């Protein structure tokens, strides 16, 4: 068994992989890869995939769900264009690479971005607190979990402005109050399904009110929601696997149960990092991510030996992002506690032999 701590394409439950593999061979007499997205059998898949999001996150009435393409990177532009109002100014909290990307793309479409808080001064190793947010702006945008640096908002910002959030790497990992947000978006490839689909949850009241002079039909969320995510050919396979994964989530205690599991996994690994004399965490303790644990060897001369140790334990995906270095253990929903125990045992044994 491989213990997959990779930060990119997600680990998924084994039975989801098996069902998806079966559908590649035979979905309804045709492969899921070749079936028409207009066929009633696939329309039923899309309908269920949309509905399961609402069930899993207790999405209230007055909100709609859509699956688009382009990842959260296109979401930076889509959110800015759809939420642009008369002021054409917006507040952004910069907590890392993806938050910085959202700021950059908003500027390109004509938003006067006001960075109301940033942790760049300490290499994005903490989450800004007690942020003062002006009231005369179109919206406030932040990134809930920072996959590269390993920080996470454990309390969401409070503001009278419409609240927008990129939840790509921690959506479905813990319970949230969707009603606090006007727009949530997330790439599928962490806790939802394979890369290809991007999830949007949007308050109906904000649709169709953009003042952007340039809003192509494909980037207009109202267009996609009005057409039930079928304005053009959707990412058929990605949505199908997302549906399977959401079925699995709901059948196994839903988000609440998964949050307890994720808390246990994070507690186990952080406890080892804090107690092991050879390792140290990278970020402020109170802001540590439960999805992406970043850490390092205090003596980097030991890196090659530790690399051999974890690879020998059938662990994959542990190196940190190239811009940060060290190590990063991504513990998305489908990663079992047993895999975390293997990593912790490997760290203990490595320390024993080097001690």
C-alpha positions as CSV (number, residue, x, y, z in Angstrom):
1,X,0.0,0.0,0.0
2,X,1.3,3.4,-0.9
3,X,0.7,6.2,1.6
4,X,-0.1,9.2,-0.6
5,X,0.6,12.6,1.0
6,X,0.7,14.4,-2.4
7,X,-0.6,18.0,-2.5
8,X,-1.9,18.0,-6.0
9,X,-4.3,15.5,-7.6
10,X,-6.3,14.1,-4.6
11,X,-6.3,10.8,-2.9
12,X,-9.8,9.2,-3.2
13,X,-11.5,6.3,-1.4
14,X,-10.6,2.9,-3.1
15,X,-14.2,2.0,-3.8
16,X,-14.6,5.3,-5.6
17,X,-11.7,4.4,-7.8
18,X,-13.2,1.0,-8.5
19,X,-16.6,2.4,-9.4
20,X,-15.0,5.1,-11.6
21,X,-12.9,2.4,-13.3
22,X,-15.9,0.3,-14.0
23,X,-17.7,3.3,-15.6
24,X,-14.8,3.9,-17.9
25,X,-15.5,0.5,-19.4
26,X,-19.2,0.6,-19.1
27,X,-21.4,3.4,-17.8
28,X,-24.6,2.7,-19.6
29,X,-23.4,0.5,-22.5
30,X,-21.0,3.3,-23.3
31,X,-17.9,4.4,-21.5
32,X,-18.4,7.5,-19.2
33,X,-15.6,9.0,-21.3
34,X,-17.7,8.8,-24.5
35,X,-21.3,9.2,-23.3
36,X,-23.1,12.4,-24.4
37,X,-23.5,14.9,-21.7
38,X,-27.0,15.5,-23.0
39,X,-28.0,11.9,-22.5
40,X,-30.6,11.5,-19.7
41,X,-28.2,9.1,-17.8
42,X,-25.5,11.7,-17.6
43,X,-28.0,14.6,-16.9
44,X,-29.0,12.5,-13.9
45,X,-25.3,12.4,-12.8
46,X,-25.0,16.2,-13.0
47,X,-28.3,16.7,-11.1
48,X,-27.1,14.4,-8.4
49,X,-23.7,15.9,-8.2
50,X,-25.2,19.3,-7.7
51,X,-27.7,18.1,-5.1
52,X,-25.1,16.2,-3.1
53,X,-23.0,19.3,-2.6
54,X,-26.1,21.0,-1.1
55,X,-26.7,18.0,1.2
56,X,-23.1,17.7,2.3
57,X,-22.6,21.4,3.1
58,X,-26.2,22.1,4.2
59,X,-26.4,24.8,1.5
60,X,-29.4,27.0,2.4
61,X,-32.2,28.0,0.0
62,X,-31.3,31.1,-2.1
63,X,-27.9,29.6,-3.2
64,X,-27.0,27.7,-6.4
65,X,-24.3,25.3,-7.2
66,X,-22.4,24.9,-10.5
67,X,-19.5,22.8,-12.0
68,X,-17.3,24.7,-14.4
69,X,-13.8,24.2,-15.9
70,X,-10.6,26.1,-15.5
71,X,-9.7,25.4,-11.9
72,X,-9.5,28.0,-9.2
73,X,-7.0,29.9,-11.4
74,X,-9.9,30.8,-13.8
75,X,-12.0,31.3,-10.7
76,X,-9.8,34.3,-9.7
77,X,-11.1,36.0,-12.8
78,X,-14.7,34.7,-12.7
79,X,-15.2,35.8,-9.2
80,X,-13.8,39.3,-9.8
81,X,-15.9,39.8,-12.9
82,X,-19.2,38.5,-11.4
83,X,-18.8,40.5,-8.2
84,X,-17.7,43.8,-9.7
85,X,-20.0,46.6,-8.8
86,X,-20.0,50.4,-9.1
87,X,-17.0,51.1,-7.0
88,X,-14.8,48.5,-8.9
89,X,-12.8,48.2,-5.7
90,X,-12.4,45.1,-3.5
91,X,-10.6,44.0,-0.4
92,X,-8.2,41.0,-0.5
93,X,-6.3,39.2,2.2
94,X,-3.0,37.9,0.9
95,X,-1.8,34.7,2.7
96,X,0.2,33.0,-0.1
97,X,0.7,32.1,-3.7
98,X,-2.9,31.5,-4.6
99,X,-4.2,34.5,-2.8
100,X,-1.6,36.5,-4.6
101,X,-2.8,35.0,-7.9
102,X,-6.3,36.1,-7.1
103,X,-5.2,39.7,-6.5
104,X,-3.2,39.7,-9.8
105,X,-6.1,38.5,-11.9
106,X,-8.6,40.9,-10.3
107,X,-6.3,43.8,-11.2
108,X,-6.3,42.6,-14.8
109,X,-10.1,42.8,-15.1
110,X,-10.2,46.3,-13.7
111,X,-10.6,45.8,-9.9
112,X,-8.8,48.3,-7.7
113,X,-7.5,45.7,-5.3
114,X,-6.9,46.8,-1.7
115,X,-4.8,44.4,0.2
116,X,-6.2,44.9,3.7
117,X,-3.9,42.3,5.3
118,X,-0.9,40.2,4.3
119,X,1.4,37.7,5.9
120,X,4.1,38.2,3.2
121,X,6.3,40.0,5.7
122,X,7.0,36.7,7.3
123,X,7.0,34.5,4.2
124,X,3.3,33.6,4.7
125,X,3.9,31.7,7.9
126,X,0.8,33.1,9.7
127,X,-2.7,34.2,9.2
128,X,-3.4,38.0,9.8
129,X,-5.6,38.8,12.7
130,X,-8.0,41.6,13.6
131,X,-8.2,42.9,10.1
132,X,-9.8,46.2,9.5
133,X,-11.9,46.1,6.4
134,X,-13.3,49.3,4.7
135,X,-17.1,49.2,4.1
136,X,-17.2,51.0,0.7
137,X,-15.9,48.2,-1.4
138,X,-17.5,45.6,-3.7
139,X,-16.4,42.5,-1.7
140,X,-13.8,40.8,0.5
141,X,-11.8,37.9,-0.9
142,X,-9.6,35.4,0.9
143,X,-8.1,31.9,0.6
144,X,-9.2,29.6,3.4
145,X,-6.3,27.1,3.3
146,X,-2.8,27.7,1.9
147,X,-1.5,24.5,0.4
148,X,2.1,25.7,-0.2
149,X,2.8,27.3,3.1
150,X,0.6,25.2,5.4
151,X,-1.6,27.8,7.0
152,X,-5.4,27.9,7.4
153,X,-8.1,30.2,8.5
154,X,-9.6,28.6,11.6
155,X,-11.9,31.5,12.0
156,X,-13.3,33.3,8.9
157,X,-13.0,37.1,8.5
158,X,-16.0,39.1,9.6
159,X,-17.2,41.9,7.4
160,X,-20.4,43.6,6.1
161,X,-19.0,43.2,2.6
162,X,-20.0,40.3,0.4
163,X,-17.6,37.5,1.3
164,X,-15.8,35.5,-1.3
165,X,-13.6,32.5,-0.6
166,X,-11.3,30.1,-2.6
167,X,-11.7,26.9,-0.6
168,X,-9.9,24.6,-3.1
169,X,-7.9,22.7,-0.6
170,X,-10.2,22.4,2.4
171,X,-13.7,22.3,1.2
172,X,-15.7,19.3,2.6
173,X,-12.9,18.8,5.2
174,X,-14.9,20.6,7.9
175,X,-18.3,22.0,8.5
176,X,-18.9,25.6,7.3
177,X,-21.8,28.0,7.4
178,X,-22.4,28.6,3.7
179,X,-24.8,31.5,4.5
180,X,-21.8,33.5,5.7
181,X,-20.6,33.7,2.1
182,X,-21.8,35.2,-1.1
183,X,-19.5,33.1,-3.3
184,X,-17.4,30.0,-2.6
185,X,-15.3,28.3,-5.3
186,X,-13.0,25.3,-5.2
187,X,-10.9,23.2,-7.6
188,X,-12.1,19.6,-7.4
189,X,-8.7,18.0,-7.1
190,X,-8.2,18.0,-3.3
191,X,-11.3,16.7,-1.5
192,X,-13.9,16.4,-4.2
193,X,-12.6,14.5,-7.2
194,X,-10.1,14.5,-10.0
195,X,-8.9,17.6,-11.7
196,X,-11.1,19.1,-14.4
197,X,-14.1,20.4,-12.5
198,X,-14.3,23.5,-10.4
199,X,-17.2,23.9,-7.9
200,X,-19.0,27.2,-7.4
201,X,-21.6,27.9,-4.6
202,X,-23.1,31.3,-5.1
203,X,-25.8,33.4,-3.5
204,X,-28.6,33.9,-6.1
205,X,-29.0,37.5,-5.1
206,X,-25.6,38.4,-6.5
207,X,-26.1,36.8,-9.9
208,X,-26.5,39.0,-13.0
209,X,-25.4,42.3,-11.3
210,X,-21.9,42.7,-12.6
211,X,-21.0,46.1,-13.9
212,X,-18.0,44.8,-15.8
213,X,-17.9,46.1,-19.4
214,X,-16.3,42.8,-20.4
215,X,-18.1,39.7,-19.1
216,X,-18.0,36.9,-21.7
217,X,-20.9,34.5,-21.5
218,X,-18.7,31.6,-20.4
219,X,-17.4,33.6,-17.4
220,X,-20.9,34.7,-16.4
221,X,-22.0,32.5,-13.5
222,X,-25.7,33.2,-14.1
223,X,-25.4,31.7,-17.5
224,X,-24.0,28.4,-16.1
225,X,-26.5,28.2,-13.3
226,X,-29.5,29.0,-15.5
227,X,-28.4,26.1,-17.7
228,X,-27.7,23.7,-14.8
229,X,-23.9,23.6,-15.6
230,X,-24.7,22.5,-19.1
231,X,-24.0,25.8,-21.0
232,X,-21.3,23.8,-22.8
233,X,-19.9,20.3,-22.5
234,X,-19.0,19.9,-18.8
235,X,-16.0,18.0,-17.5
236,X,-18.0,14.8,-17.6
237,X,-15.6,12.3,-15.9
238,X,-14.6,14.7,-13.2
239,X,-18.2,15.5,-12.3
240,X,-19.0,11.8,-12.3
241,X,-16.2,10.9,-9.9
242,X,-17.2,13.9,-7.7
243,X,-20.7,12.5,-7.5
244,X,-19.3,9.1,-6.5
245,X,-17.1,10.7,-3.9
246,X,-19.9,12.8,-2.4
247,X,-22.1,9.6,-2.2
248,X,-19.3,8.0,-0.2
249,X,-18.9,11.0,2.0
250,X,-22.6,11.1,2.9
251,X,-22.7,7.4,3.5
252,X,-19.8,7.6,5.9
253,X,-20.9,10.3,8.4
254,X,-20.7,13.2,6.0
255,X,-18.6,16.3,6.7
256,X,-19.0,16.2,10.4
257,X,-17.4,12.8,10.7
258,X,-14.7,13.7,8.3
259,X,-13.8,16.8,10.3
260,X,-13.2,14.6,13.4
261,X,-11.0,12.3,11.4
262,X,-9.0,15.2,9.9
263,X,-8.6,16.7,13.4
264,X,-7.2,13.4,14.7
265,X,-4.8,13.1,11.8
266,X,-3.5,16.6,12.2
267,X,-3.1,16.2,16.0
268,X,-1.1,13.0,15.6
269,X,1.4,14.5,13.1
270,X,1.8,17.9,14.8
271,X,2.4,16.2,18.1
272,X,5.2,14.2,16.6
273,X,6.7,17.3,15.0
274,X,6.6,19.2,18.2
275,X,8.1,16.4,20.4
276,X,10.7,15.1,18.0
277,X,14.0,16.9,18.4
278,X,15.0,16.5,14.8
279,X,12.0,18.2,13.3
280,X,10.2,21.6,13.5
281,X,7.1,23.1,12.0
282,X,7.2,25.9,9.5
283,X,4.3,28.1,10.5
284,X,2.6,29.8,13.5
285,X,1.2,27.1,15.8
286,X,-2.3,28.7,16.0
287,X,-2.5,28.9,12.2
288,X,-1.4,25.4,11.2
289,X,-3.3,23.8,8.4
290,X,-5.1,20.5,9.0
291,X,-4.8,19.7,5.3
292,X,-1.2,20.5,4.5
293,X,1.3,20.0,7.3
294,X,4.6,21.8,6.5
295,X,7.8,20.9,8.4
296,X,11.5,20.5,8.1
297,X,14.5,18.8,9.5
298,X,16.4,21.1,11.8
299,X,19.7,19.7,10.4
300,X,19.1,19.7,6.6
301,X,22.3,17.5,6.2
302,X,20.0,14.6,7.2
303,X,17.5,15.2,4.4
304,X,18.9,12.5,2.1
305,X,18.8,9.9,4.9
306,X,15.3,10.8,5.9
307,X,14.2,10.8,2.3
308,X,15.4,7.2,2.0
309,X,13.6,6.3,5.2
310,X,10.1,7.6,4.2
311,X,10.4,6.2,0.6
312,X,11.3,2.8,2.2
313,X,8.0,3.0,4.1
314,X,6.0,3.3,0.8
315,X,5.3,7.0,1.5
316,X,4.9,9.2,-1.6
317,X,4.4,12.9,-2.1
318,X,6.2,14.2,1.0
319,X,8.6,16.8,-0.4
320,X,7.6,20.4,0.2
321,X,6.8,22.8,-2.5
322,X,9.8,23.9,-4.5
323,X,9.4,27.5,-3.3
324,X,9.5,26.5,0.4
325,X,11.5,23.3,0.6
326,X,11.4,20.9,3.6
327,X,8.4,18.6,3.8
328,X,4.7,18.8,3.3
329,X,2.2,16.1,4.3
330,X,-1.1,16.7,2.6
331,X,-3.8,14.9,4.5
332,X,-7.0,15.2,2.5
333,X,-10.2,13.5,3.4
334,X,-9.4,10.1,1.9
335,X,-6.0,9.7,3.5
336,X,-6.5,7.1,6.3
337,X,-5.2,7.7,9.8
338,X,-3.1,4.6,9.3
339,X,-1.0,6.4,6.7
340,X,-0.3,9.2,9.2
341,X,0.7,6.6,11.8
342,X,3.2,5.1,9.2
343,X,4.7,8.6,8.7
344,X,4.9,9.2,12.5
345,X,6.5,5.8,13.1
346,X,9.0,6.5,10.4
347,X,9.9,9.8,12.0
348,X,10.3,8.1,15.4
349,X,12.5,5.3,14.1
350,X,14.6,7.8,12.1
351,X,15.2,9.8,15.2
352,X,16.0,6.7,17.2
353,X,18.7,5.7,14.8
354,X,20.2,9.1,14.6
355,X,19.7,9.9,18.3
